[in-house]
Amino acid sequence: MVGTIIGAGIFAVPAMIGQWGVILGSFGFAVVVGIVIAVHALFVEAIVLHPGHARFAGQAAYWFGPWMKYPAAIIHALFIIGSNFAYVLLGGGFLAALAHLCGVDAPLLLWQILFWIAATLIVGMRFDWMSKIEAALAWVLVGVIVLIIFIFVPHLDGWTIFDVRPFIGFQPYGVFLFAMLGLTAIPEANDIVEGRRDDVLKSVTRATILAGILTWGYGITAWMVSGGTLSTNPADVAIFLPSFLVWLIPVFGLLAVITSYITSAIDVRNMCTSDLRSSKAFAWFIAVVLPILLLFVTTRDLLTTIGFVGSIFGAAFAILAAFMGQRALLRHENVKIWSRLWWWREAGATAVVILLTVGAVIWLFFHA
């Protein structure tokens, strides 16, 4: 669960902390983490009470009826397609940074295409050991994040915390939401604990909190060590590391991005073939072809892409998951009015949906 949450989005957090300022950015990030914890907890209710094993579209069909299968599949696919497009942008950036360290320079677009080719070949090979490799790399990434935070802490510019920025946009909301959502890992977490509600709820909640702490820690220290001068290029964080560790950010960033891309592509491909019973060719087109097509038909700005995917597609993904959880809670018998479970069912899910919807509307208002 931690490995799924901590992915490409973490590398965009420092610049977003800086856009709102340390104090307001930290508050906004904490609010988003709280919303995501609630969404994850609600989705746990739906997963636990589902009698079979289905992916997101199958879950929607069970809780709302067959008519909801295709809208849920579209929401799921759009989120993954947008995410993988962001991974191509970021992965190409890290490849370019590594090549530059080796004395090789080429257009960024070339590195992005090379990243897509390599990641797509791995997806096509369908390595059974990829999930084990990803799990190991996730913990290595956590270790590297902790190491970077410890390296940065003695060199923080304390005055940066008082650098109040004018509220000029709502882009950090989408980036924070993108960085923290881990809905796709919850069914796997449920399988590991064999459907025990309390255990999966504790695991998912603790994992989300831990991922949030690590992401915020990396974001705030990376921004403060730069004295508020960090650019929007995620790879530029490396210049604030000791010279013998400048490779650390691009290497482990590349590993984090490529595992996220592979997992997302396989997830949406399996959703197409299992829930929708579509052909493998169609599933392949959705999973890996559409993201690279976007490279040539839309903007290649990473932060704008992540902000849009998180605030619109991510919010829609989370809203539907919250509604599933609310429907599941309605199945509970003997729920006393005004009890904690009653409040969670009636007010908790509604509040989450309202906050996510308002966030999406405000993001659109600032970026229209």
Order of alpha helices (4+ residues) and beta strands (2+ residues): alpha-alpha-alpha-alpha-alpha-alpha-alpha-alpha-alpha-alpha-alpha-alpha-alpha-alpha-alpha-alpha-alpha
